Amino acid sequence: MSQQLEDGDLAAALERQRMTPFQIAAVAICTVLNAIDGFDVLAISFAAPMLAEEWALPPRGLGILFSSGLAGMTAGSLLIAPLADRIGRRWMTLASLLGVTLGMFLSAAAQDAVQLALTRVLTGLGIGAMLPSLTTVVAEYSSTRRRELSISVWATGYPIGATLGGIGAVFVVDSFGWRGIFVLGGLLSLAMIPIVIWRLPESLAFLATRRPRGALERINLLLRRVGRQEIDQIPEPPAAQARTRARDVVRGRLGAHSAALWSAFFCVMMSFYFVLSWTPKLLVDAGLRAEQGISGGVLLNLGGIAGALGVGLLASRARPFLTVALTMVAGAVSVALFGLLAHWLALAMTLALVVGYVTFGSVVGLYSIMPSVYPTEVRNTGAGLSVGVGRIGAIVSPFVAGVVLERGWSGSSTYVLFALPLLAAGAVTFLMERMRSSVPARQGVSP
């Protein structure tokens, strides 16, 4: 092992051994953070039926509220998340968590739709900046054998958080109204700050490549915690190994993969956030009570838990790009059927589980293949840009849905419309599998 470290392959200290309790704890912390983010993102959906009644909001007004948090997430992913390649994943996670906590508490105090939209933007900035760092930490602290599974477990945090949060929201709403939903999210985020300070590790690859002050001591501390031999000096990368720069993400073959990955993220997020944002409200419009509408959203997320794990396991055992592409096609079919059969409420609630499985599975699938596209030096930049472009689709879809619904479209027709982007994403992901065998491993894509 010492020879591997001396040759500059610090990553091998983690990738080629069984995962230690320290590594498992790192993945667990990221999973809990993702669960809290899942609840924080969907808090506005759980509150939507009550907000619409209290503030007399039309569908377009609700669409703006749905999109405001997603707009913040987009800006966080595109503008803030790449800074983690300079300041570190751990510090970015902590700063983002502070922003999320503040945004949730301010949302609870909002007095009108404009104030709530602004506080949702702040919450979204924190979530968008945090998610790429969490993905990177999970990928880098997982063994090669368990990486896809670890990312899948991390991704299940999102639907688990949304599910438990939705269940909690049902009880909170009865006692405290819609504001209690945001207070609950703020308290959960606040509770994680000391845990992140105490236990979330910095990326070994970041410390070795960026070499901040005290990097050697921090590397040796991490190596001791994973039971590996310490080093006397930070190894130099092999002379023949050219360093990948941020601009390479949009150049050459890596740029072609970026374009394909970003397109897939854009399309999947369009369908995904339409389903998550509008399903509780549209179920209420179909005749259910507000609590039952929230329950429909909970069923989506329950299916999502199974989808996140199921697709992740399949991707780790089969051809990951093809597995993800087929999941997206299945997602398009199920979303369309959900819309067409929505007037049979019992059947629609059952289908919600299937829709949750394939739509969450599609998103998790993209997260699981993303680390294989980008090398360490630009992984957070590539991940942040990928998720950021996806968030643009997430912003567009709830607002567009509000516009078409206000113009008289039925809920069924709107679901069919938003099934189409999943078909496009499946085609692009299949194309990526055909492309990847021709991209050199150094550029970040392993054939």
C-alpha positions as CSV (number, residue, x, y, z in Angstrom):
1,M,0.0,0.0,0.0
2,S,2.8,2.4,0.8
3,Q,4.2,2.0,-2.8
4,Q,0.8,2.9,-4.2
5,L,0.7,6.0,-2.0
6,E,4.2,7.0,-3.0
7,D,3.3,6.7,-6.7
8,G,0.6,9.3,-6.1
9,D,-2.4,7.0,-6.0
10,L,-3.9,8.2,-2.8
11,A,-7.4,7.2,-4.0
12,A,-6.2,3.5,-4.0
13,A,-6.0,3.7,-0.2
14,L,-9.8,3.8,-0.2
15,E,-10.9,2.2,-3.4
16,R,-9.2,-1.2,-3.1
17,Q,-10.0,-2.1,0.5
18,R,-13.2,-3.0,2.4
19,M,-15.0,0.0,3.6
20,T,-14.2,0.9,7.2
21,P,-16.6,2.2,9.8
22,F,-15.2,5.7,9.2
23,Q,-16.0,5.5,5.5
24,I,-19.5,4.1,6.2
25,A,-20.1,7.0,8.6
26,A,-19.1,9.5,5.9
27,V,-21.6,8.0,3.5
28,A,-24.3,7.9,6.3
29,I,-23.8,11.6,7.1
30,C,-24.2,12.5,3.5
31,T,-27.3,10.3,3.3
32,V,-28.9,12.0,6.2
33,L,-28.1,15.4,4.7
34,N,-29.7,14.3,1.5
35,A,-32.8,13.2,3.4
36,I,-33.1,16.6,5.0
37,D,-32.7,18.2,1.6
38,G,-35.4,16.0,0.2
39,F,-37.8,17.3,2.8
40,D,-36.7,20.9,2.4
41,V,-37.2,20.8,-1.3
42,L,-40.7,19.3,-1.1
43,A,-41.9,21.4,1.8
44,I,-43.4,23.9,-0.5
45,S,-45.4,21.0,-2.2
46,F,-46.7,19.8,1.1
47,A,-47.7,23.4,2.0
48,A,-49.2,24.2,-1.4
49,P,-52.9,23.3,-0.8
50,M,-53.0,25.4,2.3
51,L,-51.1,28.3,0.7
52,A,-53.4,28.3,-2.3
53,E,-56.4,28.6,0.0
54,E,-55.0,31.1,2.5
55,W,-53.4,33.5,-0.1
56,A,-55.9,32.8,-2.9
57,L,-53.0,31.8,-5.3
58,P,-53.9,30.8,-8.8
59,P,-52.0,27.9,-10.5
60,R,-49.4,30.2,-12.0
61,G,-48.7,31.7,-8.6
62,L,-48.1,28.3,-7.1
63,G,-45.9,27.4,-10.1
64,I,-43.7,30.5,-9.3
65,L,-43.4,29.3,-5.7
66,F,-42.5,25.8,-6.8
67,S,-39.9,27.2,-9.2
68,S,-38.3,29.7,-6.9
69,G,-36.6,27.2,-4.7
70,L,-35.5,25.3,-7.8
71,A,-34.1,28.5,-9.3
72,G,-32.0,28.9,-6.1
73,M,-30.9,25.3,-6.5
74,T,-29.8,26.0,-10.1
75,A,-27.8,29.1,-9.1
76,G,-26.3,27.2,-6.2
77,S,-25.2,24.3,-8.4
78,L,-23.9,26.4,-11.3
79,L,-22.3,29.4,-9.4
80,I,-21.5,28.2,-5.9
81,A,-20.9,24.4,-6.0
82,P,-17.8,24.7,-8.3
83,L,-16.1,26.7,-5.5
84,A,-15.8,23.4,-3.6
85,D,-12.9,22.4,-6.0
86,R,-11.0,25.4,-4.4
87,I,-12.2,25.5,-0.8
88,G,-13.0,21.9,-0.2
89,R,-16.1,19.7,-0.1
90,R,-16.4,19.8,3.7
91,W,-16.4,23.6,4.0
92,M,-18.9,23.9,1.1
93,T,-21.2,21.5,2.8
94,L,-21.1,23.3,6.1
95,A,-21.7,26.8,4.5
96,S,-24.5,25.4,2.4
97,L,-26.2,23.8,5.4
98,L,-26.1,27.2,7.2
99,G,-27.9,28.7,4.2
100,V,-30.5,26.0,4.1
101,T,-31.2,26.4,7.8
102,L,-31.7,30.2,7.6
103,G,-33.8,29.9,4.5
104,M,-36.2,27.4,6.1
105,F,-36.8,29.5,9.2
106,L,-37.3,32.6,7.1
107,S,-39.8,30.7,4.9
108,A,-41.8,30.0,8.1
109,A,-42.0,33.7,8.8
110,A,-43.0,34.8,5.3
111,Q,-46.1,37.1,5.1
112,D,-46.9,36.9,1.4
113,A,-46.0,35.0,-1.7
114,V,-43.1,37.4,-2.7
115,Q,-41.4,36.9,0.6
116,L,-41.9,33.2,0.5
117,A,-40.5,33.0,-3.0
118,L,-37.3,34.9,-1.9
119,T,-36.8,32.7,1.1
120,R,-37.2,29.6,-1.1
121,V,-34.5,31.0,-3.4
122,L,-32.2,31.2,-0.4
123,T,-33.0,27.7,0.7
124,G,-32.4,26.5,-2.9
125,L,-29.0,28.2,-3.0
126,G,-27.8,26.1,-0.1
127,I,-29.3,22.8,-1.3
128,G,-27.9,23.3,-4.9
129,A,-24.4,24.2,-3.6
130,M,-24.4,21.2,-1.2
131,L,-25.6,18.3,-3.4
132,P,-22.6,18.0,-5.7
133,S,-20.2,18.0,-2.7
134,L,-22.2,15.2,-1.1
135,T,-22.1,13.2,-4.3
136,T,-18.3,13.6,-4.5
137,V,-17.6,12.7,-0.9
138,V,-19.8,9.6,-1.2
139,A,-18.0,8.5,-4.4
140,E,-14.5,9.2,-3.1
141,Y,-15.0,7.5,0.3
142,S,-16.6,4.3,-1.2
143,S,-14.6,1.3,-2.4
144,T,-14.7,0.6,-6.1
145,R,-16.8,-2.4,-5.5
146,R,-19.4,-0.6,-3.4
147,R,-19.4,2.8,-5.2
148,E,-22.6,2.4,-7.2
149,L,-24.4,0.9,-4.1
150,S,-23.1,3.7,-1.8
151,I,-24.4,6.4,-4.2
152,S,-27.7,4.6,-4.4
153,V,-28.0,4.4,-0.7
154,W,-27.1,8.1,-0.5
155,A,-29.7,8.9,-3.1
156,T,-32.4,7.0,-1.2
157,G,-32.0,9.7,1.5
158,Y,-33.9,12.1,-0.7
159,P,-37.1,10.1,-1.0
160,I,-36.8,8.8,2.6
161,G,-36.6,12.4,3.8
162,A,-39.5,13.5,1.6
163,T,-41.5,10.5,2.8
164,L,-40.9,10.9,6.5
165,G,-41.2,14.7,6.1
166,G,-44.5,14.2,4.4
167,I,-45.8,12.0,7.2
168,G,-44.5,14.5,9.7
169,A,-46.1,17.4,7.7
170,V,-49.6,15.8,8.1
171,F,-49.3,16.0,11.9
172,V,-47.5,19.4,11.9
173,V,-50.2,21.0,9.7
174,D,-53.0,20.0,12.0
175,S,-51.3,21.7,15.0
176,F,-49.2,24.5,13.4
177,G,-50.5,25.1,9.9
178,W,-48.2,25.3,6.9
179,R,-45.6,27.4,8.7
180,G,-44.8,24.4,11.0
181,I,-43.6,22.5,7.9
182,F,-40.8,25.0,7.3
183,V,-39.9,25.2,11.0
184,L,-39.5,21.4,11.1
185,G,-37.2,21.5,8.1
186,G,-35.1,24.3,9.7
187,L,-34.7,22.4,13.0
188,L,-33.5,19.3,11.2
189,S,-30.9,21.2,9.2
190,L,-29.8,23.0,12.3
191,A,-29.2,19.7,14.1
192,M,-26.9,18.5,11.4
193,I,-24.4,21.4,11.6
194,P,-22.4,20.1,14.7
195,I,-22.4,16.6,13.2
196,V,-20.9,17.9,10.0
197,I,-18.3,19.8,11.9
198,W,-17.5,16.8,14.0
199,R,-17.4,13.9,11.6
200,L,-17.7,14.8,7.9
201,P,-14.2,14.3,6.3
202,E,-12.6,16.3,3.5
203,S,-11.8,14.6,0.2
204,L,-8.3,12.9,0.2
205,A,-8.1,13.7,-3.5
206,F,-8.8,17.4,-2.9
207,L,-6.2,17.6,-0.2
208,A,-3.6,15.9,-2.4
209,T,-4.3,18.0,-5.5
210,R,-5.1,21.5,-4.0
211,R,-2.8,21.2,-1.0
212,P,-4.3,23.7,1.4
213,R,-2.5,24.7,4.6
214,G,-1.8,21.7,6.8
215,A,-2.7,19.3,3.9
216,L,-0.1,16.6,4.9
217,E,-1.3,16.5,8.5
218,R,-5.0,16.3,7.4
219,I,-4.2,13.5,4.9
220,N,-2.4,11.5,7.5
221,L,-5.2,12.0,10.0
222,L,-7.7,10.6,7.4
223,L,-5.3,7.7,6.5
224,R,-5.1,6.8,10.2
225,R,-8.9,6.8,10.5
226,V,-9.3,4.4,7.6
227,G,-6.5,2.2,9.0
228,R,-3.9,3.0,6.3
229,Q,-0.2,3.8,6.5
230,E,0.8,7.4,6.9
231,I,3.0,9.2,4.3
232,D,6.0,11.5,4.8
233,Q,5.1,13.8,1.9
234,I,2.3,14.4,-0.4
235,P,3.0,12.4,-3.6
236,E,3.3,14.2,-6.9
237,P,1.1,13.0,-9.8
238,P,2.9,11.1,-12.5
239,A,4.7,13.5,-14.9
240,A,3.0,12.1,-17.9
241,Q,-0.4,12.6,-16.4
242,A,-1.7,16.0,-17.6
243,R,-4.0,17.7,-15.1
244,T,-7.6,18.2,-16.2
245,R,-8.7,21.8,-15.9
246,A,-12.2,23.2,-15.4
247,R,-12.5,24.4,-19.0
248,D,-11.9,20.8,-20.2
249,V,-15.4,20.0,-19.0
250,V,-16.8,21.7,-22.1
251,R,-14.0,20.8,-24.5
252,G,-13.2,17.8,-26.7
253,R,-14.5,14.3,-25.9
254,L,-15.1,15.1,-22.3
255,G,-17.2,18.1,-23.5
256,A,-19.3,15.8,-25.7
257,H,-20.0,13.6,-22.7
258,S,-20.8,16.7,-20.6
259,A,-23.3,17.8,-23.3
260,A,-25.1,14.5,-23.3
261,L,-25.1,14.2,-19.5
262,W,-26.4,17.7,-19.0
263,S,-29.2,17.1,-21.6
264,A,-30.2,14.0,-19.8
265,F,-30.3,15.8,-16.4
266,F,-32.3,18.6,-17.9
267,C,-35.0,16.3,-19.3
268,V,-35.2,14.0,-16.3
269,M,-35.5,16.9,-13.9
270,M,-38.3,18.4,-16.0
271,S,-40.4,15.3,-15.5
272,F,-39.3,14.6,-12.0
273,Y,-40.0,18.0,-10.5
274,F,-43.3,18.3,-12.3
275,V,-44.5,15.0,-10.7
276,L,-43.2,15.9,-7.2
277,S,-44.3,19.5,-7.2
278,W,-47.8,19.2,-8.6
279,T,-49.1,15.7,-7.6
280,P,-50.4,16.7,-4.1
281,K,-52.2,19.7,-5.5
282,L,-53.6,17.9,-8.6
283,L,-54.9,15.1,-6.3
284,V,-56.7,17.6,-4.2
285,D,-58.2,19.1,-7.4
286,A,-59.4,15.6,-8.2
287,G,-61.4,15.5,-5.0
288,L,-59.1,14.5,-2.2
289,R,-58.6,16.4,1.1
290,A,-55.3,18.2,1.6
291,E,-54.0,15.4,3.9
292,Q,-54.8,12.9,1.2
293,G,-53.0,14.9,-1.4
294,I,-50.0,14.9,0.8
295,S,-50.4,11.2,1.2
296,G,-50.2,10.9,-2.6
297,G,-46.9,12.7,-2.5
298,V,-45.7,10.3,0.3
299,L,-46.5,7.3,-1.9
300,L,-44.4,8.8,-4.7
301,N,-41.5,9.0,-2.3
302,L,-42.1,5.5,-0.9
303,G,-41.8,4.2,-4.5
304,G,-38.7,6.4,-4.9
305,I,-37.0,4.7,-2.0
306,A,-37.3,1.3,-3.7
307,G,-36.4,2.9,-7.1
308,A,-33.2,4.5,-5.7
309,L,-32.0,1.2,-4.3
310,G,-33.3,-1.0,-7.1
311,V,-31.8,1.0,-10.0
312,G,-28.6,1.5,-8.1
313,L,-28.2,-2.3,-7.5
314,L,-29.0,-3.1,-11.2
315,A,-26.6,-0.5,-12.4
316,S,-23.8,-1.9,-10.3
317,R,-24.4,-5.4,-11.7
318,A,-25.3,-4.7,-15.3
319,R,-24.5,-2.1,-17.9
320,P,-25.1,1.1,-15.9
321,F,-25.8,3.4,-18.8
322,L,-28.2,1.0,-20.5
323,T,-30.0,0.2,-17.2
324,V,-30.5,3.9,-16.6
325,A,-31.8,4.5,-20.1
326,L,-34.4,1.7,-19.8
327,T,-35.5,3.1,-16.5
328,M,-36.2,6.4,-18.1
329,V,-38.3,4.9,-20.8
330,A,-40.3,3.0,-18.2
331,G,-40.7,6.3,-16.3
332,A,-42.2,8.0,-19.4
333,V,-44.8,5.2,-19.8
334,S,-45.7,5.2,-16.1
335,V,-46.1,9.0,-15.8
336,A,-48.4,9.0,-18.9
337,L,-50.5,6.2,-17.5
338,F,-50.7,8.0,-14.1
339,G,-52.2,11.0,-15.8
340,L,-54.6,9.1,-18.0
341,L,-55.9,7.0,-15.1
342,A,-56.0,9.8,-12.5
343,H,-59.8,9.8,-12.4
344,W,-59.7,6.4,-10.8
345,L,-58.3,7.6,-7.5
346,A,-57.5,4.2,-6.0
347,L,-55.6,3.1,-9.1
348,A,-53.8,6.4,-9.3
349,M,-52.6,6.1,-5.7
350,T,-51.2,2.6,-6.5
351,L,-49.6,3.9,-9.7
352,A,-47.9,6.6,-7.6
353,L,-45.7,4.0,-6.2
354,V,-44.6,2.9,-9.7
355,V,-44.1,6.5,-10.8
356,G,-42.0,7.1,-7.8
357,Y,-39.9,4.0,-8.5
358,V,-39.0,4.9,-12.0
359,T,-38.7,8.7,-11.8
360,F,-36.5,8.5,-8.6
361,G,-34.6,5.6,-10.2
362,S,-33.9,7.7,-13.3
363,V,-32.4,10.6,-11.2
364,V,-30.4,8.2,-9.0
365,G,-29.1,6.5,-12.1
366,L,-27.7,9.8,-13.5
367,Y,-26.1,10.5,-10.1
368,S,-24.5,7.0,-10.1
369,I,-22.9,7.3,-13.6
370,M,-21.9,11.0,-13.1
371,P,-18.6,10.3,-11.1
372,S,-17.4,8.0,-13.9
373,V,-17.6,10.9,-16.4
374,Y,-15.3,13.4,-14.6
375,P,-11.8,13.1,-13.1
376,T,-11.0,14.2,-9.5
377,E,-9.7,17.7,-10.4
378,V,-13.0,18.8,-12.0
379,R,-15.5,16.4,-10.4
380,N,-17.3,19.0,-8.3
381,T,-17.3,21.4,-11.3
382,G,-18.7,18.8,-13.6
383,A,-21.2,17.6,-11.0
384,G,-22.3,21.1,-10.2
385,L,-22.8,22.0,-13.8
386,S,-24.6,18.8,-14.5
387,V,-27.0,19.3,-11.6
388,G,-27.3,23.0,-12.4
389,V,-28.4,22.4,-16.0
390,G,-30.8,19.8,-14.6
391,R,-32.2,22.4,-12.2
392,I,-33.0,24.7,-15.2
393,G,-35.4,21.9,-16.4
394,A,-36.7,21.7,-12.8
395,I,-37.4,25.4,-12.8
396,V,-39.1,25.4,-16.1
397,S,-41.5,22.4,-15.5
398,P,-43.5,23.6,-12.5
399,F,-44.0,27.0,-14.0
400,V,-45.0,25.7,-17.4
401,A,-47.3,23.2,-15.8
402,G,-49.0,26.1,-13.9
403,V,-49.4,28.1,-17.2
404,V,-50.9,25.2,-19.2
405,L,-53.2,24.3,-16.3
406,E,-54.4,27.9,-16.1
407,R,-55.1,27.8,-19.8
408,G,-57.5,24.9,-19.4
409,W,-55.3,21.8,-19.8
410,S,-56.5,18.8,-17.8
411,G,-54.3,17.2,-15.2
412,S,-54.2,14.0,-17.4
413,S,-53.0,15.9,-20.5
414,T,-50.3,17.7,-18.4
415,Y,-48.9,14.4,-17.1
416,V,-48.7,13.0,-20.7
417,L,-46.9,16.2,-21.8
418,F,-44.3,15.8,-19.0
419,A,-43.7,12.1,-19.8
420,L,-42.0,13.1,-23.1
421,P,-38.8,14.5,-21.6
422,L,-38.1,11.2,-19.9
423,L,-38.2,9.5,-23.4
424,A,-35.7,12.1,-24.6
425,A,-33.4,11.5,-21.6
426,G,-33.5,7.7,-22.2
427,A,-32.4,8.2,-25.8
428,V,-29.5,10.5,-24.8
429,T,-28.3,8.1,-22.0
430,F,-28.3,5.2,-24.5
431,L,-26.2,7.4,-26.8
432,M,-23.8,8.0,-23.9
433,E,-23.2,4.3,-23.6
434,R,-22.3,4.1,-27.3
435,M,-19.9,7.1,-26.9
436,R,-18.1,6.1,-23.7
437,S,-16.0,3.2,-25.1
438,S,-14.2,5.7,-27.3
439,V,-13.3,8.1,-24.5
440,P,-9.9,7.6,-22.8
441,A,-10.0,6.8,-19.1
442,R,-7.9,9.8,-18.1
443,Q,-10.7,12.1,-19.4
444,G,-12.9,10.7,-16.8
445,V,-15.0,8.0,-18.5
446,S,-14.1,4.4,-17.9
447,P,-15.0,2.1,-20.7
